[in-house]
Amino acid sequence: MTDYQPQRGERAVLYGSAVNSIEVLVADYRCKFAPVGRFNTRMLGLGWNPVLAHGQGDVRPLDADTREWSWDTLMEAKRRHEAGEPLAPLATHRLVKNTGNTGMHLEPIEEEASCSPLF
């Protein structure tokens, strides 16, 4: 199995169970995920950066739909935390080892295959 490669503009939400945080990422023009926001429940910190940095001095704003999605995702994480609800269901991707144990990469979380009823 090959390592997953995101498509340009792909969106991802990564849940950090160790610190109970949500990180919002968008794949840049190099098809590499770049962070655009984070909600950390331990520090009650919310960070939002609606641009993608592509090296020194090369910064491009997110498109309006992606900017709105990233903000809404962070606000939903904050709302869930304040309501005592889990953040894990917001995750769309997870960290997995690369083939050959050469590091880690993000990969979409596959939906559990639903069982068809037997009766």
Biopython code that builds the backbone (N, CA, C, O; Angstrom):
import numpy as np
from Bio.PDB.StructureBuilder import StructureBuilder

atoms = [
    (1, "MET", "N", (0.844, -1.179, 0.000)),
    (1, "MET", "CA", (0.000, 0.000, 0.000)),
    (1, "MET", "C", (0.888, 1.241, 0.000)),
    (1, "MET", "O", (1.855, 1.313, 0.758)),
    (2, "THR", "N", (0.572, 2.187, -0.822)),
    (2, "THR", "CA", (1.357, 3.411, -0.904)),
    (2, "THR", "C", (0.870, 4.422, 0.123)),
    (2, "THR", "O", (-0.249, 4.336, 0.627)),
    (3, "ASP", "N", (1.735, 5.375, 0.416)),
    (3, "ASP", "CA", (1.368, 6.431, 1.342)),
    (3, "ASP", "C", (0.368, 7.365, 0.681)),
    (3, "ASP", "O", (0.480, 7.668, -0.507)),
    (4, "TYR", "N", (-0.586, 7.809, 1.436)),
    (4, "TYR", "CA", (-1.646, 8.703, 0.956)),
    (4, "TYR", "C", (-1.057, 10.065, 0.604)),
    (4, "TYR", "O", (-0.198, 10.569, 1.328)),
    (5, "GLN", "N", (-1.499, 10.664, -0.485)),
    (5, "GLN", "CA", (-1.074, 11.991, -0.909)),
    (5, "GLN", "C", (-2.316, 12.866, -1.070)),
    (5, "GLN", "O", (-3.183, 12.547, -1.884)),
    (6, "PRO", "N", (-2.423, 13.964, -0.312)),
    (6, "PRO", "CA", (-3.609, 14.818, -0.434)),
    (6, "PRO", "C", (-3.639, 15.563, -1.766)),
    (6, "PRO", "O", (-2.612, 15.708, -2.430)),
    (7, "GLN", "N", (-4.805, 16.025, -2.142)),
    (7, "GLN", "CA", (-4.989, 16.834, -3.341)),
    (7, "GLN", "C", (-4.929, 18.306, -2.957)),
    (7, "GLN", "O", (-5.277, 18.667, -1.833)),
    (8, "ARG", "N", (-4.502, 19.140, -3.860)),
    (8, "ARG", "CA", (-4.420, 20.579, -3.613)),
    (8, "ARG", "C", (-5.781, 21.108, -3.146)),
    (8, "ARG", "O", (-6.804, 20.843, -3.778)),
    (9, "GLY", "N", (-5.787, 21.847, -2.052)),
    (9, "GLY", "CA", (-7.010, 22.420, -1.507)),
    (9, "GLY", "C", (-7.789, 21.478, -0.603)),
    (9, "GLY", "O", (-8.808, 21.875, -0.037)),
    (10, "GLU", "N", (-7.330, 20.233, -0.455)),
    (10, "GLU", "CA", (-8.030, 19.276, 0.419)),
    (10, "GLU", "C", (-8.003, 19.773, 1.855)),
    (10, "GLU", "O", (-7.014, 20.342, 2.317)),
    (11, "ARG", "N", (-9.094, 19.548, 2.538)),
    (11, "ARG", "CA", (-9.238, 19.990, 3.931)),
    (11, "ARG", "C", (-9.118, 18.799, 4.864)),
    (11, "ARG", "O", (-9.517, 17.686, 4.521)),
    (12, "ALA", "N", (-8.565, 19.041, 6.047)),
    (12, "ALA", "CA", (-8.401, 17.971, 7.031)),
    (12, "ALA", "C", (-8.578, 18.524, 8.429)),
    (12, "ALA", "O", (-8.225, 19.669, 8.714)),
    (13, "VAL", "N", (-9.135, 17.683, 9.301)),
    (13, "VAL", "CA", (-9.239, 18.001, 10.716)),
    (13, "VAL", "C", (-8.553, 16.871, 11.461)),
    (13, "VAL", "O", (-8.918, 15.705, 11.313)),
    (14, "LEU", "N", (-7.563, 17.221, 12.257)),
    (14, "LEU", "CA", (-6.783, 16.249, 13.021)),
    (14, "LEU", "C", (-7.096, 16.429, 14.494)),
    (14, "LEU", "O", (-7.022, 17.536, 15.026)),
    (15, "TYR", "N", (-7.449, 15.326, 15.153)),
    (15, "TYR", "CA", (-7.746, 15.368, 16.589)),
    (15, "TYR", "C", (-6.531, 14.881, 17.350)),
    (15, "TYR", "O", (-6.004, 13.806, 17.064)),
    (16, "GLY", "N", (-6.087, 15.660, 18.313)),
    (16, "GLY", "CA", (-4.963, 15.275, 19.170)),
    (16, "GLY", "C", (-5.485, 14.795, 20.506)),
    (16, "GLY", "O", (-5.872, 15.602, 21.351)),
    (17, "SER", "N", (-5.499, 13.492, 20.703)),
    (17, "SER", "CA", (-6.056, 12.933, 21.931)),
    (17, "SER", "C", (-5.201, 13.248, 23.151)),
    (17, "SER", "O", (-5.733, 13.361, 24.255)),
    (18, "ALA", "N", (-3.893, 13.391, 22.981)),
    (18, "ALA", "CA", (-3.017, 13.641, 24.122)),
    (18, "ALA", "C", (-3.316, 14.978, 24.789)),
    (18, "ALA", "O", (-3.221, 15.094, 26.011)),
    (19, "VAL", "N", (-3.671, 15.975, 24.011)),
    (19, "VAL", "CA", (-3.952, 17.294, 24.568)),
    (19, "VAL", "C", (-5.378, 17.745, 24.308)),
    (19, "VAL", "O", (-5.739, 18.880, 24.617)),
    (20, "ASN", "N", (-6.205, 16.846, 23.733)),
    (20, "ASN", "CA", (-7.602, 17.147, 23.431)),
    (20, "ASN", "C", (-7.709, 18.432, 22.614)),
    (20, "ASN", "O", (-8.313, 19.418, 23.037)),
    (21, "SER", "N", (-7.098, 18.385, 21.426)),
    (21, "SER", "CA", (-7.102, 19.558, 20.562)),
    (21, "SER", "C", (-7.547, 19.180, 19.157)),
    (21, "SER", "O", (-7.546, 18.009, 18.775)),
    (22, "ILE", "N", (-7.924, 20.193, 18.408)),
    (22, "ILE", "CA", (-8.303, 20.044, 17.010)),
    (22, "ILE", "C", (-7.369, 20.934, 16.203)),
    (22, "ILE", "O", (-7.159, 22.098, 16.544)),
    (23, "GLU", "N", (-6.813, 20.384, 15.137)),
    (23, "GLU", "CA", (-6.008, 21.174, 14.220)),
    (23, "GLU", "C", (-6.659, 21.111, 12.845)),
    (23, "GLU", "O", (-7.018, 20.036, 12.365)),
    (24, "VAL", "N", (-6.806, 22.276, 12.217)),
    (24, "VAL", "CA", (-7.432, 22.386, 10.908)),
    (24, "VAL", "C", (-6.314, 22.626, 9.892)),
    (24, "VAL", "O", (-5.479, 23.515, 10.058)),
    (25, "LEU", "N", (-6.323, 21.804, 8.830)),
    (25, "LEU", "CA", (-5.261, 21.863, 7.829)),
    (25, "LEU", "C", (-5.847, 21.933, 6.423)),
    (25, "LEU", "O", (-6.964, 21.477, 6.176)),
    (26, "VAL", "N", (-5.073, 22.514, 5.509)),
    (26, "VAL", "CA", (-5.457, 22.587, 4.101)),
    (26, "VAL", "C", (-4.221, 22.235, 3.279)),
    (26, "VAL", "O", (-3.119, 22.693, 3.581)),
    (27, "ALA", "N", (-4.407, 21.419, 2.239)),
    (27, "ALA", "CA", (-3.293, 21.057, 1.371)),
    (27, "ALA", "C", (-2.943, 22.237, 0.462)),
    (27, "ALA", "O", (-3.815, 22.804, -0.195)),
    (28, "ASP", "N", (-1.666, 22.596, 0.434)),
    (28, "ASP", "CA", (-1.218, 23.726, -0.377)),
    (28, "ASP", "C", (-0.938, 23.296, -1.818)),
    (28, "ASP", "O", (-1.252, 22.170, -2.202)),
    (29, "TYR", "N", (-0.355, 24.178, -2.605)),
    (29, "TYR", "CA", (-0.103, 23.899, -4.017)),
    (29, "TYR", "C", (0.901, 22.762, -4.223)),
    (29, "TYR", "O", (0.965, 22.182, -5.307)),
    (30, "ARG", "N", (1.691, 22.436, -3.178)),
    (30, "ARG", "CA", (2.628, 21.314, -3.252)),
    (30, "ARG", "C", (1.980, 20.014, -2.795)),
    (30, "ARG", "O", (2.638, 18.977, -2.714)),
    (31, "CYS", "N", (0.676, 20.079, -2.495)),
    (31, "CYS", "CA", (-0.087, 18.933, -1.991)),
    (31, "CYS", "C", (0.460, 18.444, -0.646)),
    (31, "CYS", "O", (0.517, 17.242, -0.386)),
    (32, "LYS", "N", (0.854, 19.384, 0.190)),
    (32, "LYS", "CA", (1.289, 19.117, 1.562)),
    (32, "LYS", "C", (0.338, 19.862, 2.483)),
    (32, "LYS", "O", (-0.019, 21.011, 2.225)),
    (33, "PHE", "N", (-0.073, 19.195, 3.569)),
    (33, "PHE", "CA", (-0.991, 19.851, 4.497)),
    (33, "PHE", "C", (-0.281, 20.953, 5.267)),
    (33, "PHE", "O", (0.837, 20.775, 5.752)),
    (34, "ALA", "N", (-0.949, 22.089, 5.370)),
    (34, "ALA", "CA", (-0.449, 23.230, 6.126)),
    (34, "ALA", "C", (-1.503, 23.617, 7.162)),
    (34, "ALA", "O", (-2.688, 23.687, 6.837)),
    (35, "PRO", "N", (-1.086, 23.870, 8.410)),
    (35, "PRO", "CA", (-2.056, 24.250, 9.446)),
    (35, "PRO", "C", (-2.605, 25.653, 9.211)),
    (35, "PRO", "O", (-1.867, 26.578, 8.873)),
    (36, "VAL", "N", (-3.920, 25.791, 9.397)),
    (36, "VAL", "CA", (-4.554, 27.114, 9.289)),
    (36, "VAL", "C", (-5.330, 27.465, 10.553)),
    (36, "VAL", "O", (-5.845, 28.577, 10.670)),
    (37, "GLY", "N", (-5.420, 26.533, 11.501)),
    (37, "GLY", "CA", (-6.115, 26.826, 12.747)),
    (37, "GLY", "C", (-5.974, 25.708, 13.758)),
    (37, "GLY", "O", (-5.685, 24.563, 13.411)),
    (38, "ARG", "N", (-6.186, 26.067, 15.036)),
    (38, "ARG", "CA", (-6.079, 25.085, 16.119)),
    (38, "ARG", "C", (-6.941, 25.535, 17.284)),
    (38, "ARG", "O", (-7.026, 26.723, 17.593)),
    (39, "PHE", "N", (-7.586, 24.554, 17.931)),
    (39, "PHE", "CA", (-8.301, 24.817, 19.181)),
    (39, "PHE", "C", (-7.742, 23.856, 20.211)),
    (39, "PHE", "O", (-7.815, 22.638, 20.045)),
    (40, "ASN", "N", (-7.181, 24.416, 21.282)),
    (40, "ASN", "CA", (-6.550, 23.632, 22.335)),
    (40, "ASN", "C", (-7.369, 23.791, 23.615)),
    (40, "ASN", "O", (-7.488, 24.898, 24.140)),
    (41, "THR", "N", (-7.930, 22.700, 24.116)),
    (41, "THR", "CA", (-8.794, 22.781, 25.294)),
    (41, "THR", "C", (-8.019, 22.989, 26.585)),
    (41, "THR", "O", (-8.563, 23.545, 27.540)),
    (42, "ARG", "N", (-6.774, 22.561, 26.639)),
    (42, "ARG", "CA", (-5.997, 22.736, 27.872)),
    (42, "ARG", "C", (-5.686, 24.201, 28.139)),
    (42, "ARG", "O", (-5.718, 24.657, 29.282)),
    (43, "MET", "N", (-5.390, 24.919, 27.091)),
    (43, "MET", "CA", (-5.041, 26.328, 27.259)),
    (43, "MET", "C", (-6.198, 27.233, 26.855)),
    (43, "MET", "O", (-6.083, 28.458, 26.893)),
    (44, "LEU", "N", (-7.325, 26.614, 26.464)),
    (44, "LEU", "CA", (-8.469, 27.353, 25.939)),
    (44, "LEU", "C", (-8.016, 28.358, 24.888)),
    (44, "LEU", "O", (-8.483, 29.495, 24.830)),
    (45, "GLY", "N", (-7.086, 27.888, 24.061)),
    (45, "GLY", "CA", (-6.541, 28.753, 23.030)),
    (45, "GLY", "C", (-7.108, 28.422, 21.666)),
    (45, "GLY", "O", (-7.282, 27.256, 21.310)),
    (46, "LEU", "N", (-7.390, 29.459, 20.919)),
    (46, "LEU", "CA", (-7.875, 29.306, 19.566)),
    (46, "LEU", "C", (-6.935, 30.102, 18.663)),
    (46, "LEU", "O", (-6.752, 31.306, 18.839)),
    (47, "GLY", "N", (-6.353, 29.413, 17.705)),
    (47, "GLY", "CA", (-5.488, 30.089, 16.746)),
    (47, "GLY", "C", (-6.074, 29.932, 15.362)),
    (47, "GLY", "O", (-6.522, 28.845, 14.993)),
    (48, "TRP", "N", (-6.077, 31.001, 14.594)),
    (48, "TRP", "CA", (-6.636, 30.941, 13.246)),
    (48, "TRP", "C", (-5.773, 31.790, 12.336)),
    (48, "TRP", "O", (-5.526, 32.962, 12.623)),
    (49, "ASN", "N", (-5.318, 31.210, 11.249)),
    (49, "ASN", "CA", (-4.464, 31.897, 10.306)),
    (49, "ASN", "C", (-5.006, 31.606, 8.909)),
    (49, "ASN", "O", (-4.630, 30.601, 8.305)),
    (50, "PRO", "N", (-5.880, 32.461, 8.383)),
    (50, "PRO", "CA", (-6.560, 32.163, 7.117)),
    (50, "PRO", "C", (-5.706, 32.370, 5.869)),
    (50, "PRO", "O", (-6.191, 32.863, 4.851)),
    (51, "VAL", "N", (-4.426, 31.990, 5.956)),
    (51, "VAL", "CA", (-3.530, 32.063, 4.802)),
    (51, "VAL", "C", (-2.677, 30.801, 4.770)),
    (51, "VAL", "O", (-2.522, 30.124, 5.786)),
    (52, "LEU", "N", (-2.134, 30.494, 3.620)),
    (52, "LEU", "CA", (-1.174, 29.408, 3.478)),
    (52, "LEU", "C", (0.178, 30.021, 3.160)),
    (52, "LEU", "O", (0.301, 30.810, 2.223)),
    (53, "ALA", "N", (1.190, 29.666, 3.934)),
    (53, "ALA", "CA", (2.540, 30.157, 3.687)),
    (53, "ALA", "C", (3.274, 29.141, 2.828)),
    (53, "ALA", "O", (3.280, 27.948, 3.132)),
    (54, "HIS", "N", (3.889, 29.613, 1.762)),
    (54, "HIS", "CA", (4.604, 28.745, 0.826)),
    (54, "HIS", "C", (6.056, 29.193, 0.742)),
    (54, "HIS", "O", (6.514, 29.612, -0.321)),
    (55, "GLY", "N", (6.760, 29.111, 1.818)),
    (55, "GLY", "CA", (8.142, 29.573, 1.813)),
    (55, "GLY", "C", (8.217, 31.029, 2.228)),
    (55, "GLY", "O", (7.206, 31.653, 2.553)),
    (56, "GLN", "N", (9.411, 31.553, 2.212)),
    (56, "GLN", "CA", (9.625, 32.922, 2.663)),
    (56, "GLN", "C", (8.930, 33.928, 1.756)),
    (56, "GLN", "O", (9.167, 33.967, 0.548)),
    (57, "GLY", "N", (8.088, 34.721, 2.347)),
    (57, "GLY", "CA", (7.436, 35.803, 1.632)),
    (57, "GLY", "C", (6.331, 35.398, 0.663)),
    (57, "GLY", "O", (5.715, 36.267, 0.046)),
    (58, "ASP", "N", (6.067, 34.120, 0.516)),
    (58, "ASP", "CA", (5.025, 33.669, -0.411)),
    (58, "ASP", "C", (3.816, 33.211, 0.390)),
    (58, "ASP", "O", (3.706, 32.042, 0.761)),
    (59, "VAL", "N", (2.918, 34.140, 0.650)),
    (59, "VAL", "CA", (1.730, 33.859, 1.452)),
    (59, "VAL", "C", (0.503, 34.130, 0.599)),
    (59, "VAL", "O", (0.399, 35.175, -0.043)),
    (60, "ARG", "N", (-0.431, 33.176, 0.597)),
    (60, "ARG", "CA", (-1.654, 33.329, -0.199)),
    (60, "ARG", "C", (-2.864, 33.146, 0.699)),
    (60, "ARG", "O", (-2.891, 32.223, 1.513)),
    (61, "PRO", "N", (-3.861, 34.004, 0.569)),
    (61, "PRO", "CA", (-5.064, 33.854, 1.399)),
    (61, "PRO", "C", (-5.854, 32.619, 0.978)),
    (61, "PRO", "O", (-5.814, 32.197, -0.178)),
    (62, "LEU", "N", (-6.568, 32.057, 1.939)),
    (62, "LEU", "CA", (-7.461, 30.945, 1.638)),
    (62, "LEU", "C", (-8.654, 31.470, 0.843)),
    (62, "LEU", "O", (-9.032, 32.634, 0.976)),
    (63, "ASP", "N", (-9.238, 30.613, 0.024)),
    (63, "ASP", "CA", (-10.451, 31.030, -0.672)),
    (63, "ASP", "C", (-11.575, 31.184, 0.363)),
    (63, "ASP", "O", (-11.480, 30.654, 1.470)),
    (64, "ALA", "N", (-12.611, 31.894, 0.006)),
    (64, "ALA", "CA", (-13.686, 32.235, 0.950)),
    (64, "ALA", "C", (-14.352, 31.002, 1.551)),
    (64, "ALA", "O", (-14.631, 30.982, 2.750)),
    (65, "ASP", "N", (-14.611, 29.973, 0.745)),
    (65, "ASP", "CA", (-15.255, 28.759, 1.268)),
    (65, "ASP", "C", (-14.372, 28.047, 2.283)),
    (65, "ASP", "O", (-14.855, 27.602, 3.325)),
    (66, "THR", "N", (-13.083, 27.938, 1.985)),
    (66, "THR", "CA", (-12.159, 27.265, 2.898)),
    (66, "THR", "C", (-11.970, 28.078, 4.168)),
    (66, "THR", "O", (-11.882, 27.515, 5.259)),
    (67, "ARG", "N", (-11.909, 29.393, 4.035)),
    (67, "ARG", "CA", (-11.786, 30.269, 5.206)),
    (67, "ARG", "C", (-12.999, 30.103, 6.114)),
    (67, "ARG", "O", (-12.852, 29.997, 7.332)),
    (68, "GLU", "N", (-14.193, 30.080, 5.530)),
    (68, "GLU", "CA", (-15.421, 29.904, 6.312)),
    (68, "GLU", "C", (-15.455, 28.519, 6.963)),
    (68, "GLU", "O", (-15.820, 28.389, 8.131)),
    (69, "TRP", "N", (-15.073, 27.483, 6.204)),
    (69, "TRP", "CA", (-15.059, 26.121, 6.744)),
    (69, "TRP", "C", (-14.098, 26.015, 7.925)),
    (69, "TRP", "O", (-14.439, 25.427, 8.952)),
    (70, "SER", "N", (-12.898, 26.582, 7.784)),
    (70, "SER", "CA", (-11.922, 26.469, 8.873)),
    (70, "SER", "C", (-12.410, 27.187, 10.133)),
    (70, "SER", "O", (-12.273, 26.663, 11.238)),
    (71, "TRP", "N", (-12.977, 28.379, 9.971)),
    (71, "TRP", "CA", (-13.494, 29.117, 11.126)),
    (71, "TRP", "C", (-14.656, 28.374, 11.770)),
    (71, "TRP", "O", (-14.709, 28.245, 12.993)),
    (72, "ASP", "N", (-15.595, 27.882, 10.951)),
    (72, "ASP", "CA", (-16.752, 27.154, 11.476)),
    (72, "ASP", "C", (-16.323, 25.885, 12.216)),
    (72, "ASP", "O", (-16.914, 25.528, 13.235)),
    (73, "THR", "N", (-15.302, 25.210, 11.705)),
    (73, "THR", "CA", (-14.807, 23.992, 12.359)),
    (73, "THR", "C", (-14.227, 24.319, 13.732)),
    (73, "THR", "O", (-14.482, 23.610, 14.705)),
    (74, "LEU", "N", (-13.450, 25.387, 13.804)),
    (74, "LEU", "CA", (-12.876, 25.800, 15.086)),
    (74, "LEU", "C", (-13.956, 26.229, 16.078)),
    (74, "LEU", "O", (-13.865, 25.914, 17.265)),
    (75, "MET", "N", (-14.970, 26.941, 15.605)),
    (75, "MET", "CA", (-16.063, 27.373, 16.475)),
    (75, "MET", "C", (-16.886, 26.167, 16.955)),
    (75, "MET", "O", (-17.364, 26.154, 18.089)),
    (76, "GLU", "N", (-17.047, 25.168, 16.099)),
    (76, "GLU", "CA", (-17.757, 23.953, 16.509)),
    (76, "GLU", "C", (-16.955, 23.212, 17.577)),
    (76, "GLU", "O", (-17.533, 22.680, 18.525)),
    (77, "ALA", "N", (-15.632, 23.174, 17.434)),
    (77, "ALA", "CA", (-14.790, 22.540, 18.453)),
    (77, "ALA", "C", (-14.938, 23.272, 19.791)),
    (77, "ALA", "O", (-15.062, 22.638, 20.839)),
    (78, "LYS", "N", (-14.924, 24.580, 19.752)),
    (78, "LYS", "CA", (-15.079, 25.373, 20.973)),
    (78, "LYS", "C", (-16.453, 25.132, 21.592)),
    (78, "LYS", "O", (-16.566, 24.958, 22.805)),
    (79, "ARG", "N", (-17.501, 25.122, 20.760)),
    (79, "ARG", "CA", (-18.852, 24.885, 21.258)),
    (79, "ARG", "C", (-18.951, 23.510, 21.911)),
    (79, "ARG", "O", (-19.515, 23.371, 22.996)),
    (80, "ARG", "N", (-18.402, 22.498, 21.247)),
    (80, "ARG", "CA", (-18.437, 21.137, 21.803)),
    (80, "ARG", "C", (-17.711, 21.064, 23.140)),
    (80, "ARG", "O", (-18.198, 20.445, 24.086)),
    (81, "HIS", "N", (-16.558, 21.693, 23.213)),
    (81, "HIS", "CA", (-15.802, 21.669, 24.470)),
    (81, "HIS", "C", (-16.606, 22.327, 25.589)),
    (81, "HIS", "O", (-16.681, 21.795, 26.697)),
    (82, "GLU", "N", (-17.199, 23.469, 25.307)),
    (82, "GLU", "CA", (-17.981, 24.175, 26.324)),
    (82, "GLU", "C", (-19.218, 23.393, 26.733)),
    (82, "GLU", "O", (-19.689, 23.528, 27.862)),
    (83, "ALA", "N", (-19.754, 22.575, 25.828)),
    (83, "ALA", "CA", (-20.937, 21.762, 26.129)),
    (83, "ALA", "C", (-20.562, 20.410, 26.735)),
    (83, "ALA", "O", (-21.442, 19.616, 27.068)),
    (84, "GLY", "N", (-19.264, 20.143, 26.881)),
    (84, "GLY", "CA", (-18.821, 18.869, 27.450)),
    (84, "GLY", "C", (-18.915, 17.711, 26.464)),
    (84, "GLY", "O", (-18.919, 16.550, 26.874)),
    (85, "GLU", "N", (-18.990, 18.010, 25.181)),
    (85, "GLU", "CA", (-19.078, 16.975, 24.152)),
    (85, "GLU", "C", (-17.675, 16.639, 23.644)),
    (85, "GLU", "O", (-16.780, 17.481, 23.716)),
    (86, "PRO", "N", (-17.471, 15.429, 23.136)),
    (86, "PRO", "CA", (-16.142, 15.052, 22.648)),
    (86, "PRO", "C", (-15.782, 15.753, 21.345)),
    (86, "PRO", "O", (-16.654, 16.074, 20.537)),
    (87, "LEU", "N", (-14.479, 15.988, 21.151)),
    (87, "LEU", "CA", (-13.996, 16.609, 19.931)),
    (87, "LEU", "C", (-13.604, 15.578, 18.874)),
    (87, "LEU", "O", (-13.549, 15.897, 17.687)),
    (88, "ALA", "N", (-13.336, 14.356, 19.298)),
    (88, "ALA", "CA", (-12.855, 13.321, 18.378)),
    (88, "ALA", "C", (-13.738, 13.124, 17.140)),
    (88, "ALA", "O", (-13.194, 12.889, 16.062)),
    (89, "PRO", "N", (-15.076, 13.207, 17.238)),
    (89, "PRO", "CA", (-15.895, 13.006, 16.042)),
    (89, "PRO", "C", (-15.674, 14.049, 14.935)),
    (89, "PRO", "O", (-16.097, 13.831, 13.800)),
    (90, "LEU", "N", (-15.028, 15.159, 15.242)),
    (90, "LEU", "CA", (-14.746, 16.170, 14.224)),
    (90, "LEU", "C", (-13.604, 15.741, 13.291)),
    (90, "LEU", "O", (-13.471, 16.266, 12.185)),
    (91, "ALA", "N", (-12.794, 14.796, 13.737)),
    (91, "ALA", "CA", (-11.611, 14.396, 12.968)),
    (91, "ALA", "C", (-11.986, 13.770, 11.627)),
    (91, "ALA", "O", (-12.901, 12.952, 11.536)),
    (92, "THR", "N", (-11.261, 14.174, 10.602)),
    (92, "THR", "CA", (-11.431, 13.593, 9.273)),
    (92, "THR", "C", (-10.195, 12.802, 8.851)),
    (92, "THR", "O", (-10.264, 11.970, 7.946)),
    (93, "HIS", "N", (-9.056, 13.064, 9.512)),
    (93, "HIS", "CA", (-7.790, 12.418, 9.192)),
    (93, "HIS", "C", (-7.103, 11.955, 10.474)),
    (93, "HIS", "O", (-7.443, 12.395, 11.572)),
    (94, "ARG", "N", (-6.137, 11.064, 10.314)),
    (94, "ARG", "CA", (-5.352, 10.587, 11.454)),
    (94, "ARG", "C", (-3.902, 10.444, 11.019)),
    (94, "ARG", "O", (-3.612, 10.359, 9.826)),
    (95, "LEU", "N", (-2.989, 10.419, 11.990)),
    (95, "LEU", "CA", (-1.576, 10.206, 11.709)),
    (95, "LEU", "C", (-1.309, 8.714, 11.607)),
    (95, "LEU", "O", (-1.754, 7.944, 12.457)),
    (96, "VAL", "N", (-0.588, 8.301, 10.577)),
    (96, "VAL", "CA", (-0.190, 6.904, 10.403)),
    (96, "VAL", "C", (1.273, 6.866, 9.986)),
    (96, "VAL", "O", (1.800, 7.836, 9.441)),
    (97, "LYS", "N", (1.926, 5.728, 10.248)),
    (97, "LYS", "CA", (3.322, 5.557, 9.852)),
    (97, "LYS", "C", (3.420, 5.404, 8.345)),
    (97, "LYS", "O", (2.579, 4.764, 7.714)),
    (98, "ASN", "N", (4.461, 6.002, 7.776)),
    (98, "ASN", "CA", (4.744, 5.817, 6.360)),
    (98, "ASN", "C", (5.184, 4.379, 6.124)),
    (98, "ASN", "O", (5.661, 3.714, 7.043)),
    (99, "THR", "N", (5.027, 3.906, 4.914)),
    (99, "THR", "CA", (5.543, 2.574, 4.593)),
    (99, "THR", "C", (7.056, 2.621, 4.744)),
    (99, "THR", "O", (7.694, 3.604, 4.366)),
    (100, "GLY", "N", (7.619, 1.572, 5.289)),
    (100, "GLY", "CA", (9.059, 1.535, 5.531)),
    (100, "GLY", "C", (9.476, 2.282, 6.780)),
    (100, "GLY", "O", (10.669, 2.506, 6.989)),
    (101, "ASN", "N", (8.508, 2.681, 7.633)),
    (101, "ASN", "CA", (8.794, 3.391, 8.882)),
    (101, "ASN", "C", (9.681, 4.624, 8.685)),
    (101, "ASN", "O", (10.620, 4.842, 9.450)),
    (102, "THR", "N", (9.387, 5.421, 7.672)),
    (102, "THR", "CA", (10.185, 6.619, 7.395)),
    (102, "THR", "C", (9.479, 7.894, 7.826)),
    (102, "THR", "O", (9.633, 8.927, 7.176)),
    (103, "GLY", "N", (8.729, 7.846, 8.879)),
    (103, "GLY", "CA", (8.025, 9.029, 9.363)),
    (103, "GLY", "C", (6.533, 8.797, 9.443)),
    (103, "GLY", "O", (6.065, 7.660, 9.492)),
    (104, "MET", "N", (5.793, 9.895, 9.455)),
    (104, "MET", "CA", (4.341, 9.836, 9.589)),
    (104, "MET", "C", (3.703, 10.700, 8.502)),
    (104, "MET", "O", (4.330, 11.609, 7.958)),
    (105, "HIS", "N", (2.441, 10.394, 8.201)),
    (105, "HIS", "CA", (1.664, 11.218, 7.291)),
    (105, "HIS", "C", (0.206, 11.183, 7.708)),
    (105, "HIS", "O", (-0.207, 10.309, 8.471)),
    (106, "LEU", "N", (-0.570, 12.126, 7.212)),
    (106, "LEU", "CA", (-2.003, 12.150, 7.476)),
    (106, "LEU", "C", (-2.710, 11.279, 6.462)),
    (106, "LEU", "O", (-2.316, 11.206, 5.298)),
    (107, "GLU", "N", (-3.756, 10.622, 6.917)),
    (107, "GLU", "CA", (-4.548, 9.758, 6.051)),
    (107, "GLU", "C", (-6.014, 9.908, 6.449)),
    (107, "GLU", "O", (-6.319, 10.013, 7.637)),
    (108, "PRO", "N", (-6.924, 9.920, 5.477)),
    (108, "PRO", "CA", (-8.350, 10.042, 5.823)),
    (108, "PRO", "C", (-8.805, 8.884, 6.702)),
    (108, "PRO", "O", (-8.347, 7.752, 6.551)),
    (109, "ILE", "N", (-9.705, 9.188, 7.614)),
    (109, "ILE", "CA", (-10.303, 8.152, 8.455)),
    (109, "ILE", "C", (-11.398, 7.487, 7.634)),
    (109, "ILE", "O", (-12.335, 8.143, 7.177)),
    (110, "GLU", "N", (-11.270, 6.217, 7.458)),
    (110, "GLU", "CA", (-12.266, 5.467, 6.691)),
    (110, "GLU", "C", (-13.491, 5.238, 7.558)),
    (110, "GLU", "O", (-13.384, 4.902, 8.737)),
    (111, "GLU", "N", (-14.642, 5.425, 6.962)),
    (111, "GLU", "CA", (-15.897, 5.146, 7.663)),
    (111, "GLU", "C", (-15.974, 3.645, 7.929)),
    (111, "GLU", "O", (-15.591, 2.831, 7.088)),
    (112, "GLU", "N", (-16.467, 3.302, 9.091)),
    (112, "GLU", "CA", (-16.673, 1.897, 9.409)),
    (112, "GLU", "C", (-17.675, 1.310, 8.423)),
    (112, "GLU", "O", (-18.718, 1.909, 8.161)),
    (113, "ALA", "N", (-17.363, 0.159, 7.888)),
    (113, "ALA", "CA", (-18.291, -0.481, 6.971)),
    (113, "ALA", "C", (-19.532, -0.882, 7.761)),
    (113, "ALA", "O", (-19.448, -1.606, 8.754)),
    (114, "SER", "N", (-20.666, -0.406, 7.307)),
    (114, "SER", "CA", (-21.885, -0.706, 8.040)),
    (114, "SER", "C", (-22.352, -2.117, 7.688)),
    (114, "SER", "O", (-22.277, -2.547, 6.537)),
    (115, "CYS", "N", (-22.822, -2.805, 8.684)),
    (115, "CYS", "CA", (-23.311, -4.171, 8.472)),
    (115, "CYS", "C", (-24.736, -4.107, 7.986)),
    (115, "CYS", "O", (-25.547, -3.332, 8.494)),
    (116, "SER", "N", (-25.033, -4.918, 7.011)),
    (116, "SER", "CA", (-26.428, -4.970, 6.555)),
    (116, "SER", "C", (-27.205, -5.866, 7.494)),
    (116, "SER", "O", (-26.679, -6.864, 7.986)),
    (117, "PRO", "N", (-28.450, -5.517, 7.742)),
    (117, "PRO", "CA", (-29.242, -6.303, 8.681)),
    (117, "PRO", "C", (-29.464, -7.727, 8.149)),
    (117, "PRO", "O", (-29.640, -7.951, 6.952)),
    (118, "LEU", "N", (-29.447, -8.656, 9.072)),
    (118, "LEU", "CA", (-29.648, -10.055, 8.699)),
    (118, "LEU", "C", (-31.128, -10.437, 8.683)),
    (118, "LEU", "O", (-31.472, -11.518, 8.205)),
    (119, "PHE", "N", (-31.988, -9.599, 9.180)),
    (119, "PHE", "CA", (-33.413, -9.925, 9.183)),
    (119, "PHE", "C", (-34.229, -8.809, 8.619)),
    (119, "PHE", "O", (-35.453, -8.916, 8.546)),
]
sb = StructureBuilder()
sb.init_structure("model")
sb.init_model(0)
sb.init_chain("A")
sb.init_seg("    ")
for serial, (resi, resn, name, xyz) in enumerate(atoms, 1):
    if name == "N":
        sb.init_residue(resn, " ", resi, " ")
    sb.init_atom(name, np.array(xyz, "f"), 0.0, 1.0, " ", f" {name:<3s}", serial, name[0])
structure = sb.get_structure()
